[in-house]
Amino acid sequence: MPRYIISFNDGDMKFPMDELPQVADESHAVVREAKAAGVWIFGGGFFEDKPVVVNEHGEIKPGPIKASEVRLGGFSILEVANAEEAYFWAAKIAKSCRCDQEVRELIDDPESVN
């Protein structure tokens, strides 16, 4: 089955901070629902925007690779039957996170699956 990454940009989640517990509860409920449906693979958010770049020689330097105003804020990876099902879950995630979600199909690479 195809896998999709559903993601949002850092800063897209806009709501009063006193709603954070409710947003977290609603988001976790969607994750539990996706797990129960057998479509959840992995997901998460980022604490802060401090990426590091590691090159082919193992050298480490501050990132990002290329400066951009757009930074990934969080993501979910789901394995579903088709794009329509991915959109269904993206809508649930968008509602719980209070922001639009970008949906992209991952390349099917048998070497990358457990």
Beta strands, then each sheet from edge to edge (+ up, - down):
strand 1: 3-9
strand 2: 40-45
strand 3: 52-54
strand 4: 60-62
strand 5: 72-79
strand 6: 102-105
sheet 1: 2+ 5- 1+ 6-
sheet 2: 3+ 4-
end
